[in-house]
Amino acid sequence: MAVPKKRTSKCKKNKRKAQWKSKANLEGRKAYALACSVFTGKSKGFIYTSLEDETT
């Protein structure tokens, strides 16, 4: 027979939400840093083809 589970406390809920948000924030900062380095041409760990190479 199905029994309702106990409610998750606010503390656990907020802790999990904060952890998820901090991971997302870290990944966003990494992506932004990579985009900045690609834009300035200083990136060494990211290989991409430019549009000028494809057209010629």
C-alpha distance matrix in Angstrom:
0.0 3.8 6.4 10.0 12.4 15.6 18.6 21.3 24.6 27.6 29.5 27.2 27.0 30.7 31.5 29.5 31.2 34.6 34.2 33.4 36.4 38.7 38.0 38.7 41.8 43.1 42.7 44.4 47.3 47.7 47.9 50.4 52.5 52.6 53.6 56.3 57.7 57.7 59.4 62.1 62.6 61.9 58.8 59.2 55.6 54.9 56.7 57.0 59.6 61.4 62.3 66.0 65.4 63.6 66.3 69.3
3.8 0.0 3.8 6.7 9.2 12.7 15.3 17.9 21.3 24.2 26.2 23.9 23.4 27.2 28.1 26.1 27.6 31.1 30.9 30.0 32.8 35.3 34.7 35.2 38.3 39.7 39.4 41.0 43.9 44.4 44.5 46.9 49.2 49.3 50.2 52.9 54.4 54.5 56.1 58.8 59.4 58.7 55.7 56.2 52.7 52.0 53.8 54.1 56.6 58.4 59.2 62.9 62.6 60.8 63.4 66.4
6.4 3.8 0.0 3.8 6.3 9.4 12.3 15.2 18.3 21.4 23.4 21.4 21.2 24.9 25.9 24.3 25.9 29.2 29.2 28.7 31.5 33.8 33.6 34.3 37.2 38.7 38.7 40.2 43.0 43.7 44.1 46.3 48.4 48.9 49.9 52.4 53.9 54.2 55.8 58.4 59.1 58.3 55.4 56.0 52.6 52.0 54.1 54.5 57.2 58.8 59.8 63.5 63.2 61.6 64.3 67.3
10.0 6.7 3.8 0.0 3.8 6.6 8.9 12.0 15.1 17.9 20.2 18.4 17.9 21.6 22.8 21.4 22.7 26.1 26.4 25.9 28.4 30.9 30.9 31.5 34.2 35.9 36.1 37.4 40.1 41.1 41.5 43.5 45.7 46.4 47.3 49.6 51.4 51.8 53.1 55.7 56.6 55.9 53.0 53.9 50.6 49.9 52.1 52.5 55.2 56.7 57.6 61.3 61.2 59.7 62.3 65.4
12.4 9.2 6.3 3.8 0.0 3.8 6.4 8.9 12.2 15.3 17.2 15.1 15.0 18.7 19.6 18.3 20.0 23.1 23.3 23.1 25.8 28.0 28.0 28.9 31.6 33.1 33.4 35.0 37.5 38.4 39.0 41.1 43.1 43.8 44.9 47.2 48.8 49.4 50.9 53.3 54.1 53.2 50.4 51.2 47.9 47.5 49.8 50.3 53.2 54.8 55.9 59.6 59.4 58.1 60.8 63.7
15.6 12.7 9.4 6.6 3.8 0.0 3.7 6.5 9.1 12.5 14.3 12.7 13.1 16.6 17.6 16.9 18.7 21.5 22.0 22.3 24.8 26.8 27.3 28.4 30.7 32.2 33.0 34.5 36.7 37.9 38.8 40.6 42.5 43.6 44.7 46.7 48.4 49.2 50.6 52.9 53.9 52.9 50.2 51.1 47.9 47.7 50.2 50.9 53.9 55.3 56.6 60.2 60.1 59.0 61.7 64.6
18.6 15.3 12.3 8.9 6.4 3.7 0.0 3.8 6.3 9.2 11.5 10.4 10.1 13.5 15.0 14.6 15.9 18.7 19.7 20.0 22.0 24.2 25.0 25.9 28.0 29.8 30.7 31.9 34.1 35.6 36.4 38.0 40.1 41.3 42.3 44.2 46.0 46.9 48.1 50.4 51.6 50.6 48.1 49.2 46.2 45.8 48.5 49.0 52.0 53.2 54.5 58.0 58.2 57.1 59.7 62.7
21.3 17.9 15.2 12.0 8.9 6.5 3.8 0.0 3.8 6.6 8.3 6.6 6.6 10.1 11.3 10.9 12.5 15.2 16.0 16.6 18.7 20.6 21.5 22.7 24.6 26.3 27.4 28.7 30.7 32.1 33.2 34.8 36.7 38.0 39.1 40.9 42.7 43.7 45.0 47.1 48.3 47.2 44.7 45.8 42.9 42.7 45.4 46.1 49.1 50.4 51.8 55.3 55.4 54.5 57.2 60.1
24.6 21.3 18.3 15.1 12.2 9.1 6.3 3.8 0.0 3.8 5.4 5.4 6.3 8.6 10.0 11.0 12.4 14.3 15.6 16.9 18.5 20.1 21.6 22.9 24.3 26.1 27.7 28.8 30.5 32.2 33.5 34.7 36.5 38.1 39.3 40.7 42.6 44.0 45.1 47.0 48.4 47.2 44.9 46.2 43.4 43.3 46.3 47.0 50.2 51.3 52.8 56.2 56.4 55.8 58.4 61.2
27.6 24.2 21.4 17.9 15.3 12.5 9.2 6.6 3.8 0.0 3.8 5.5 5.0 5.9 8.4 9.9 10.4 11.9 14.1 15.3 16.2 17.9 19.9 20.9 21.9 24.0 25.8 26.5 28.1 30.1 31.4 32.3 34.2 36.1 37.0 38.3 40.4 41.8 42.7 44.5 46.2 45.0 43.0 44.5 41.9 41.7 44.8 45.4 48.5 49.4 50.8 54.2 54.6 54.1 56.6 59.5
29.5 26.2 23.4 20.2 17.2 14.3 11.5 8.3 5.4 3.8 0.0 3.8 5.5 5.3 6.0 8.6 9.9 10.5 12.2 14.3 15.2 16.3 18.4 20.0 20.7 22.4 24.5 25.5 26.7 28.6 30.3 31.2 32.7 34.7 35.9 37.0 38.9 40.6 41.6 43.2 44.8 43.3 41.3 42.7 40.2 40.3 43.5 44.4 47.7 48.6 50.4 53.6 53.9 53.6 56.2 58.9
27.2 23.9 21.4 18.4 15.1 12.7 10.4 6.6 5.4 5.5 3.8 0.0 3.8 5.5 5.1 6.2 8.5 9.9 10.6 12.3 14.2 15.3 16.7 18.5 19.8 21.2 22.9 24.3 25.8 27.3 28.9 30.2 31.7 33.4 34.8 36.2 37.8 39.3 40.6 42.3 43.6 42.2 39.9 41.0 38.3 38.4 41.5 42.5 45.7 46.9 48.7 52.0 52.1 51.6 54.4 57.1
27.0 23.4 21.2 17.9 15.0 13.1 10.1 6.6 6.3 5.0 5.5 3.8 0.0 3.8 5.5 5.3 6.2 8.6 10.0 10.8 12.3 14.3 15.7 16.7 18.3 20.2 21.6 22.6 24.4 26.1 27.3 28.6 30.4 32.0 33.1 34.6 36.5 37.8 38.9 40.9 42.3 41.2 38.9 40.3 37.5 37.3 40.2 40.9 44.0 45.0 46.6 49.9 50.2 49.6 52.2 55.1
30.7 27.2 24.9 21.6 18.7 16.6 13.5 10.1 8.6 5.9 5.3 5.5 3.8 0.0 3.8 5.5 5.0 6.0 8.5 9.8 10.4 12.0 14.2 15.2 16.0 18.1 20.0 20.7 22.2 24.2 25.6 26.5 28.2 30.2 31.2 32.4 34.4 36.0 36.9 38.6 40.3 39.1 37.1 38.6 36.2 36.0 39.1 39.8 42.9 43.8 45.4 48.6 49.1 48.7 51.3 54.0
31.5 28.1 25.9 22.8 19.6 17.6 15.0 11.3 10.0 8.4 6.0 5.1 5.5 3.8 0.0 3.8 5.5 5.2 6.2 8.7 9.9 10.5 12.4 14.3 15.2 16.5 18.6 19.9 21.0 22.7 24.5 25.6 27.0 28.8 30.3 31.5 33.1 34.8 36.0 37.6 39.0 37.5 35.4 36.7 34.1 34.3 37.6 38.6 41.9 42.9 44.8 48.0 48.2 48.0 50.7 53.3
29.5 26.1 24.3 21.4 18.3 16.9 14.6 10.9 11.0 9.9 8.6 6.2 5.3 5.5 3.8 0.0 3.8 5.5 5.1 6.2 8.6 9.9 10.8 12.4 14.2 15.5 16.9 18.4 20.1 21.4 22.9 24.4 26.0 27.4 28.8 30.4 32.0 33.3 34.7 36.6 37.8 36.4 34.1 35.2 32.4 32.4 35.4 36.3 39.6 40.8 42.6 45.9 46.0 45.5 48.3 50.9
31.2 27.6 25.9 22.7 20.0 18.7 15.9 12.5 12.4 10.4 9.9 8.5 6.2 5.0 5.5 3.8 0.0 3.8 5.4 5.1 6.2 8.6 10.0 10.6 12.2 14.3 15.6 16.4 18.4 20.1 21.2 22.4 24.4 25.9 26.9 28.5 30.4 31.7 32.7 34.7 36.2 35.1 32.9 34.5 31.9 31.5 34.5 35.0 38.1 39.1 40.6 44.0 44.3 43.8 46.4 49.2
34.6 31.1 29.2 26.1 23.1 21.5 18.7 15.2 14.3 11.9 10.5 9.9 8.6 6.0 5.2 5.5 3.8 0.0 3.8 5.4 5.1 6.0 8.6 9.8 10.3 12.2 14.3 15.1 16.3 18.3 19.9 20.8 22.3 24.3 25.5 26.6 28.5 30.2 31.2 32.8 34.4 33.1 31.2 32.7 30.4 30.3 33.5 34.3 37.5 38.4 40.2 43.3 43.7 43.6 46.2 48.8
34.2 30.9 29.2 26.4 23.3 22.0 19.7 16.0 15.6 14.1 12.2 10.6 10.0 8.5 6.2 5.1 5.4 3.8 0.0 3.8 5.5 5.2 6.3 8.7 9.8 10.6 12.5 14.2 15.4 16.7 18.6 20.0 21.2 22.9 24.5 25.8 27.3 28.8 30.3 31.9 33.1 31.6 29.4 30.6 28.0 28.2 31.4 32.5 35.8 37.0 39.0 42.1 42.2 42.1 44.9 47.4
33.4 30.0 28.7 25.9 23.1 22.3 20.0 16.6 16.9 15.3 14.3 12.3 10.8 9.8 8.7 6.2 5.1 5.4 3.8 0.0 3.8 5.5 5.3 6.3 8.6 10.1 10.9 12.4 14.4 15.6 16.7 18.4 20.2 21.4 22.7 24.5 26.1 27.2 28.6 30.6 31.8 30.7 28.3 29.6 26.9 26.5 29.5 30.3 33.5 34.6 36.4 39.7 39.8 39.4 42.2 44.8
36.4 32.8 31.5 28.4 25.8 24.8 22.0 18.7 18.5 16.2 15.2 14.2 12.3 10.4 9.9 8.6 6.2 5.1 5.5 3.8 0.0 3.8 5.4 5.1 6.0 8.6 9.9 10.4 12.2 14.3 15.3 16.3 18.3 20.0 20.9 22.3 24.4 25.7 26.6 28.6 30.1 29.1 27.1 28.8 26.5 26.0 29.1 29.6 32.7 33.5 35.2 38.4 38.9 38.6 41.2 43.9
38.7 35.3 33.8 30.9 28.0 26.8 24.2 20.6 20.1 17.9 16.3 15.3 14.3 12.0 10.5 9.9 8.6 6.0 5.2 5.5 3.8 0.0 3.8 5.4 5.0 6.1 8.7 9.7 10.5 12.4 14.3 15.2 16.5 18.4 19.9 21.0 22.6 24.4 25.5 27.1 28.5 27.1 25.2 26.8 24.5 24.5 27.9 28.8 32.2 33.0 35.1 38.0 38.4 38.5 41.2 43.6
38.0 34.7 33.6 30.9 28.0 27.3 25.0 21.5 21.6 19.9 18.4 16.7 15.7 14.2 12.4 10.8 10.0 8.6 6.3 5.3 5.4 3.8 0.0 3.8 5.4 5.1 6.3 8.6 10.0 10.7 12.4 14.3 15.5 16.7 18.5 20.1 21.4 22.7 24.3 26.1 27.1 25.7 23.3 24.6 22.0 21.9 25.2 26.2 29.6 30.8 33.0 36.0 36.0 36.0 38.9 41.3
38.7 35.2 34.3 31.5 28.9 28.4 25.9 22.7 22.9 20.9 20.0 18.5 16.7 15.2 14.3 12.4 10.6 9.8 8.7 6.3 5.1 5.4 3.8 0.0 3.8 5.5 5.2 6.1 8.7 9.9 10.6 12.2 14.3 15.4 16.4 18.3 20.1 21.1 22.4 24.5 25.7 24.8 22.5 24.2 21.7 21.1 24.1 24.6 27.8 28.7 30.5 33.7 34.0 33.8 36.5 39.0
41.8 38.3 37.2 34.2 31.6 30.7 28.0 24.6 24.3 21.9 20.7 19.8 18.3 16.0 15.2 14.2 12.2 10.3 9.8 8.6 6.0 5.0 5.4 3.8 0.0 3.8 5.5 5.0 6.2 8.7 9.9 10.5 12.3 14.3 15.3 16.4 18.4 20.0 20.9 22.6 24.3 23.2 21.4 23.4 21.4 21.0 24.2 24.9 28.0 28.6 30.5 33.4 34.0 34.2 36.7 39.2
43.1 39.7 38.7 35.9 33.1 32.2 29.8 26.3 26.1 24.0 22.4 21.2 20.2 18.1 16.5 15.5 14.3 12.2 10.6 10.1 8.6 6.1 5.1 5.5 3.8 0.0 3.8 5.4 5.2 6.3 8.7 9.9 10.6 12.4 14.3 15.4 16.7 18.4 19.9 21.3 22.5 21.1 19.0 20.7 18.6 18.6 22.1 23.2 26.6 27.5 29.8 32.6 32.8 33.2 36.0 38.2
42.7 39.4 38.7 36.1 33.4 33.0 30.7 27.4 27.7 25.8 24.5 22.9 21.6 20.0 18.6 16.9 15.6 14.3 12.5 10.9 9.9 8.7 6.3 5.2 5.5 3.8 0.0 3.8 5.4 5.0 6.2 8.6 9.9 10.6 12.3 14.2 15.4 16.5 18.2 20.1 21.0 19.9 17.4 19.0 16.6 16.1 19.3 20.2 23.6 24.6 26.8 29.8 29.9 30.0 32.9 35.2
44.4 41.0 40.2 37.4 35.0 34.5 31.9 28.7 28.8 26.5 25.5 24.3 22.6 20.7 19.9 18.4 16.4 15.1 14.2 12.4 10.4 9.7 8.6 6.1 5.0 5.4 3.8 0.0 3.8 5.4 5.1 6.1 8.6 9.9 10.5 12.3 14.3 15.3 16.3 18.4 19.9 19.3 17.3 19.5 17.6 16.6 19.7 20.0 23.0 23.5 25.5 28.4 29.0 29.2 31.7 34.1
47.3 43.9 43.0 40.1 37.5 36.7 34.1 30.7 30.5 28.1 26.7 25.8 24.4 22.2 21.0 20.1 18.4 16.3 15.4 14.4 12.2 10.5 10.0 8.7 6.2 5.2 5.4 3.8 0.0 3.8 5.4 5.0 6.1 8.6 9.8 10.4 12.3 14.2 15.1 16.6 18.2 17.1 15.5 17.9 16.5 16.1 19.4 20.2 23.3 23.7 26.0 28.5 29.2 29.8 32.3 34.5
47.7 44.4 43.7 41.1 38.4 37.9 35.6 32.1 32.2 30.1 28.6 27.3 26.1 24.2 22.7 21.4 20.1 18.3 16.7 15.6 14.3 12.4 10.7 9.9 8.7 6.3 5.0 5.4 3.8 0.0 3.8 5.5 5.1 6.2 8.6 9.9 10.7 12.3 14.2 15.5 16.4 15.1 12.9 14.7 12.9 12.7 16.3 17.4 20.8 21.7 24.3 26.8 26.9 27.7 30.5 32.4
47.9 44.5 44.1 41.5 39.0 38.8 36.4 33.2 33.5 31.4 30.3 28.9 27.3 25.6 24.5 22.9 21.2 19.9 18.6 16.7 15.3 14.3 12.4 10.6 9.9 8.7 6.2 5.1 5.4 3.8 0.0 3.8 5.5 5.1 6.1 8.6 10.0 10.5 12.1 14.3 15.2 14.7 12.5 14.7 12.9 11.6 14.6 15.1 18.2 18.8 21.1 23.9 24.3 24.7 27.4 29.5
50.4 46.9 46.3 43.5 41.1 40.6 38.0 34.8 34.7 32.3 31.2 30.2 28.6 26.5 25.6 24.4 22.4 20.8 20.0 18.4 16.3 15.2 14.3 12.2 10.5 9.9 8.6 6.1 5.0 5.5 3.8 0.0 3.8 5.4 5.0 6.1 8.7 9.9 10.4 12.4 14.1 13.8 12.5 15.5 14.6 13.3 16.2 16.3 19.1 19.1 21.2 23.7 24.6 25.3 27.7 29.8
52.5 49.2 48.4 45.7 43.1 42.5 40.1 36.7 36.5 34.2 32.7 31.7 30.4 28.2 27.0 26.0 24.4 22.3 21.2 20.2 18.3 16.5 15.5 14.3 12.3 10.6 9.9 8.6 6.1 5.1 5.5 3.8 0.0 3.8 5.4 5.1 6.2 8.6 9.8 10.7 12.2 11.0 9.8 12.7 12.2 11.8 15.1 15.9 19.0 19.1 21.8 23.9 24.4 25.7 28.1 29.9
52.6 49.3 48.9 46.4 43.8 43.6 41.3 38.0 38.1 36.1 34.7 33.4 32.0 30.2 28.8 27.4 25.9 24.3 22.9 21.4 20.0 18.4 16.7 15.4 14.3 12.4 10.6 9.9 8.6 6.2 5.1 5.4 3.8 0.0 3.8 5.4 5.2 6.1 8.5 10.0 10.4 9.6 7.4 10.1 9.2 8.2 11.4 12.2 15.4 16.0 18.8 21.0 21.2 22.3 25.0 26.7
53.6 50.2 49.9 47.3 44.9 44.7 42.3 39.1 39.3 37.0 35.9 34.8 33.1 31.2 30.3 28.8 26.9 25.5 24.5 22.7 20.9 19.9 18.5 16.4 15.3 14.3 12.3 10.5 9.8 8.6 6.1 5.0 5.4 3.8 0.0 3.8 5.5 5.1 6.0 8.7 9.8 10.4 9.0 12.2 11.9 9.9 12.2 11.9 14.4 14.2 16.5 18.9 19.7 20.6 23.0 24.9
56.3 52.9 52.4 49.6 47.2 46.7 44.2 40.9 40.7 38.3 37.0 36.2 34.6 32.4 31.5 30.4 28.5 26.6 25.8 24.5 22.3 21.0 20.1 18.3 16.4 15.4 14.2 12.3 10.4 9.9 8.6 6.1 5.1 5.4 3.8 0.0 3.8 5.5 5.1 6.3 8.5 8.7 8.7 12.4 13.0 11.8 14.2 14.2 16.5 15.8 18.2 19.9 21.0 22.5 24.6 26.2
57.7 54.4 53.9 51.4 48.8 48.4 46.0 42.7 42.6 40.4 38.9 37.8 36.5 34.4 33.1 32.0 30.4 28.5 27.3 26.1 24.4 22.6 21.4 20.1 18.4 16.7 15.4 14.3 12.3 10.7 10.0 8.7 6.2 5.2 5.5 3.8 0.0 3.8 5.4 5.2 6.0 5.2 5.0 8.8 9.9 9.2 11.8 12.5 15.0 14.8 17.8 19.1 19.7 21.6 23.9 25.1
57.7 54.5 54.2 51.8 49.4 49.2 46.9 43.7 44.0 41.8 40.6 39.3 37.8 36.0 34.8 33.3 31.7 30.2 28.8 27.2 25.7 24.4 22.7 21.1 20.0 18.4 16.5 15.3 14.2 12.3 10.5 9.9 8.6 6.1 5.1 5.5 3.8 0.0 3.8 5.5 5.0 6.3 5.3 8.7 9.6 7.6 9.2 9.1 11.4 11.0 14.0 15.6 16.1 17.8 20.2 21.5
59.4 56.1 55.8 53.1 50.9 50.6 48.1 45.0 45.1 42.7 41.6 40.6 38.9 36.9 36.0 34.7 32.7 31.2 30.3 28.6 26.6 25.5 24.3 22.4 20.9 19.9 18.2 16.3 15.1 14.2 12.1 10.4 9.8 8.5 6.0 5.1 5.4 3.8 0.0 3.8 5.5 7.9 8.5 12.1 13.4 11.3 12.5 11.5 12.9 11.5 13.8 15.1 16.5 18.3 20.0 21.5
62.1 58.8 58.4 55.7 53.3 52.9 50.4 47.1 47.0 44.5 43.2 42.3 40.9 38.6 37.6 36.6 34.7 32.8 31.9 30.6 28.6 27.1 26.1 24.5 22.6 21.3 20.1 18.4 16.6 15.5 14.3 12.4 10.7 10.0 8.7 6.3 5.2 5.5 3.8 0.0 3.8 5.6 7.9 11.4 13.6 12.5 13.8 13.6 14.9 13.5 16.1 16.7 17.9 20.3 21.9 22.9
62.6 59.4 59.1 56.6 54.1 53.9 51.6 48.3 48.4 46.2 44.8 43.6 42.3 40.3 39.0 37.8 36.2 34.4 33.1 31.8 30.1 28.5 27.1 25.7 24.3 22.5 21.0 19.9 18.2 16.4 15.2 14.1 12.2 10.4 9.8 8.5 6.0 5.0 5.5 3.8 0.0 3.8 5.7 8.6 11.2 10.2 10.9 11.0 12.4 11.5 14.6 14.9 15.5 18.1 20.1 20.6
61.9 58.7 58.3 55.9 53.2 52.9 50.6 47.2 47.2 45.0 43.3 42.2 41.2 39.1 37.5 36.4 35.1 33.1 31.6 30.7 29.1 27.1 25.7 24.8 23.2 21.1 19.9 19.3 17.1 15.1 14.7 13.8 11.0 9.6 10.4 8.7 5.2 6.3 7.9 5.6 3.8 0.0 3.8 6.4 9.4 9.7 11.4 12.7 14.7 14.6 18.0 18.3 18.5 21.1 23.4 23.8
58.8 55.7 55.4 53.0 50.4 50.2 48.1 44.7 44.9 43.0 41.3 39.9 38.9 37.1 35.4 34.1 32.9 31.2 29.4 28.3 27.1 25.2 23.3 22.5 21.4 19.0 17.4 17.3 15.5 12.9 12.5 12.5 9.8 7.4 9.0 8.7 5.0 5.3 8.5 7.9 5.7 3.8 0.0 3.8 5.9 6.0 8.4 10.3 13.0 13.7 17.3 18.3 17.9 20.1 22.8 23.5
59.2 56.2 56.0 53.9 51.2 51.1 49.2 45.8 46.2 44.5 42.7 41.0 40.3 38.6 36.7 35.2 34.5 32.7 30.6 29.6 28.8 26.8 24.6 24.2 23.4 20.7 19.0 19.5 17.9 14.7 14.7 15.5 12.7 10.1 12.2 12.4 8.8 8.7 12.1 11.4 8.6 6.4 3.8 0.0 3.8 5.7 7.6 10.6 13.4 14.9 18.7 19.4 18.3 20.5 23.6 23.8
55.6 52.7 52.6 50.6 47.9 47.9 46.2 42.9 43.4 41.9 40.2 38.3 37.5 36.2 34.1 32.4 31.9 30.4 28.0 26.9 26.5 24.5 22.0 21.7 21.4 18.6 16.6 17.6 16.5 12.9 12.9 14.6 12.2 9.2 11.9 13.0 9.9 9.6 13.4 13.6 11.2 9.4 5.9 3.8 0.0 3.8 6.6 10.0 13.5 15.6 19.3 20.6 19.3 20.9 24.2 24.9
54.9 52.0 52.0 49.9 47.5 47.7 45.8 42.7 43.3 41.7 40.3 38.4 37.3 36.0 34.3 32.4 31.5 30.3 28.2 26.5 26.0 24.5 21.9 21.1 21.0 18.6 16.1 16.6 16.1 12.7 11.6 13.3 11.8 8.2 9.9 11.8 9.2 7.6 11.3 12.5 10.2 9.7 6.0 5.7 3.8 0.0 3.8 6.6 10.3 12.4 15.9 17.6 16.4 17.7 21.0 22.0
56.7 53.8 54.1 52.1 49.8 50.2 48.5 45.4 46.3 44.8 43.5 41.5 40.2 39.1 37.6 35.4 34.5 33.5 31.4 29.5 29.1 27.9 25.2 24.1 24.2 22.1 19.3 19.7 19.4 16.3 14.6 16.2 15.1 11.4 12.2 14.2 11.8 9.2 12.5 13.8 10.9 11.4 8.4 7.6 6.6 3.8 0.0 3.8 7.1 9.9 13.3 14.9 13.2 14.4 17.9 18.7
57.0 54.1 54.5 52.5 50.3 50.9 49.0 46.1 47.0 45.4 44.4 42.5 40.9 39.8 38.6 36.3 35.0 34.3 32.5 30.3 29.6 28.8 26.2 24.6 24.9 23.2 20.2 20.0 20.2 17.4 15.1 16.3 15.9 12.2 11.9 14.2 12.5 9.1 11.5 13.6 11.0 12.7 10.3 10.6 10.0 6.6 3.8 0.0 3.8 6.5 9.8 11.7 10.4 11.2 14.6 15.9
59.6 56.6 57.2 55.2 53.2 53.9 52.0 49.1 50.2 48.5 47.7 45.7 44.0 42.9 41.9 39.6 38.1 37.5 35.8 33.5 32.7 32.2 29.6 27.8 28.0 26.6 23.6 23.0 23.3 20.8 18.2 19.1 19.0 15.4 14.4 16.5 15.0 11.4 12.9 14.9 12.4 14.7 13.0 13.4 13.5 10.3 7.1 3.8 0.0 3.7 6.6 8.3 6.7 7.5 10.8 12.1
61.4 58.4 58.8 56.7 54.8 55.3 53.2 50.4 51.3 49.4 48.6 46.9 45.0 43.8 42.9 40.8 39.1 38.4 37.0 34.6 33.5 33.0 30.8 28.7 28.6 27.5 24.6 23.5 23.7 21.7 18.8 19.1 19.1 16.0 14.2 15.8 14.8 11.0 11.5 13.5 11.5 14.6 13.7 14.9 15.6 12.4 9.9 6.5 3.7 0.0 3.8 5.4 5.6 6.9 9.2 10.8
62.3 59.2 59.8 57.6 55.9 56.6 54.5 51.8 52.8 50.8 50.4 48.7 46.6 45.4 44.8 42.6 40.6 40.2 39.0 36.4 35.2 35.1 33.0 30.5 30.5 29.8 26.8 25.5 26.0 24.3 21.1 21.2 21.8 18.8 16.5 18.2 17.8 14.0 13.8 16.1 14.6 18.0 17.3 18.7 19.3 15.9 13.3 9.8 6.6 3.8 0.0 3.8 5.5 5.3 6.5 9.0
66.0 62.9 63.5 61.3 59.6 60.2 58.0 55.3 56.2 54.2 53.6 52.0 49.9 48.6 48.0 45.9 44.0 43.3 42.1 39.7 38.4 38.0 36.0 33.7 33.4 32.6 29.8 28.4 28.5 26.8 23.9 23.7 23.9 21.0 18.9 19.9 19.1 15.6 15.1 16.7 14.9 18.3 18.3 19.4 20.6 17.6 14.9 11.7 8.3 5.4 3.8 0.0 3.8 5.5 5.5 6.6
65.4 62.6 63.2 61.2 59.4 60.1 58.2 55.4 56.4 54.6 53.9 52.1 50.2 49.1 48.2 46.0 44.3 43.7 42.2 39.8 38.9 38.4 36.0 34.0 34.0 32.8 29.9 29.0 29.2 26.9 24.3 24.6 24.4 21.2 19.7 21.0 19.7 16.1 16.5 17.9 15.5 18.5 17.9 18.3 19.3 16.4 13.2 10.4 6.7 5.6 5.5 3.8 0.0 3.8 5.7 5.7
63.6 60.8 61.6 59.7 58.1 59.0 57.1 54.5 55.8 54.1 53.6 51.6 49.6 48.7 48.0 45.5 43.8 43.6 42.1 39.4 38.6 38.5 36.0 33.8 34.2 33.2 30.0 29.2 29.8 27.7 24.7 25.3 25.7 22.3 20.6 22.5 21.6 17.8 18.3 20.3 18.1 21.1 20.1 20.5 20.9 17.7 14.4 11.2 7.5 6.9 5.3 5.5 3.8 0.0 3.8 5.7
66.3 63.4 64.3 62.3 60.8 61.7 59.7 57.2 58.4 56.6 56.2 54.4 52.2 51.3 50.7 48.3 46.4 46.2 44.9 42.2 41.2 41.2 38.9 36.5 36.7 36.0 32.9 31.7 32.3 30.5 27.4 27.7 28.1 25.0 23.0 24.6 23.9 20.2 20.0 21.9 20.1 23.4 22.8 23.6 24.2 21.0 17.9 14.6 10.8 9.2 6.5 5.5 5.7 3.8 0.0 3.8
69.3 66.4 67.3 65.4 63.7 64.6 62.7 60.1 61.2 59.5 58.9 57.1 55.1 54.0 53.3 50.9 49.2 48.8 47.4 44.8 43.9 43.6 41.3 39.0 39.2 38.2 35.2 34.1 34.5 32.4 29.5 29.8 29.9 26.7 24.9 26.2 25.1 21.5 21.5 22.9 20.6 23.8 23.5 23.8 24.9 22.0 18.7 15.9 12.1 10.8 9.0 6.6 5.7 5.7 3.8 0.0
